[in-house]
Amino acid sequence: MGWRILLHSWINTFPKFFSEDDKKHIENLVDWTADYLLEFIRGHVEEISPTQDQNLVKSFMNIYQSMLKDFFEK
């Protein structure tokens, strides 16, 4: 399936007051960093329990959304 599909579906849950430019900016930021983060984890981190890229990116999006919590609650 890939993690980009999760990214698009997550962005579609944003409240209506997020403009298309806002959504595109967030999508670009995640798209820009996710591959590097996954490459770092796969190359430099010893995982106790194996993970999949989709799960790691979903966790990243959950953390990111927690920082936007005030926007989502309005």
N, C-alpha and C positions, 0 to 999 in steps of 0.2 A: 504494500500500500504506500509506504513512504511517509515521511513526516510533513512534507509540504501540504498534503491534503488536510492533515490535522491543523496546520497553520491557517489555511483558508477557512476551514469550518469554525475555528476559534474566532477569527476576525469577524466573521458573519454574526457572532453573538454580541458584538459591541453595541452599546446603546446608540440610538438614532442621532444623537448630537455629535458623535464622532463623524467628521467629514470624510469623504473619500480620500482626501489628501492625508488626513491623520492616519487612516487605516493603511494606506499605501506606505507611509513613512514607517509605521510599526512593522509592517510586513517586510520591508526592505532591511530594517535593523535586525530582525530575527533571521532572515534569510542570509544576511551578511555574516552573522556571528555563529549560527548553528553548525555549519560545516566545520569551522575551526574548532569549536568546542568539542564536537564529536571526534574529530581527528586527534585532539589533545587527549581526550579520555581513552580512546582506543590505543594510543601510542605510549602514554605515560602513566596511566593509572591502573593499578592492579585491583580488579573488581572481585569482591568476595562472592557476590552473587551476580551471575551474568545479566546484562541488560540489553535491551533493543534500542535502536536509535529513536524509534517513535516514543518509547516510554521516557527517555531522557529529555527529548524536546517537549513532550507534554508536561513534564515536571518543570522545565524551564518556563513554559508559558504560564503555569500555575503561579510560579514565583513572580513573574512579570505582572500578571493580573493582580496579585496581592498588592503590588506597589501602585496600581491604578484603582484600588478599592474605593477611594473617595468618589471617583468619577462614576463607577458602576452603581453606587448606592443612591445617587441623586435622581 
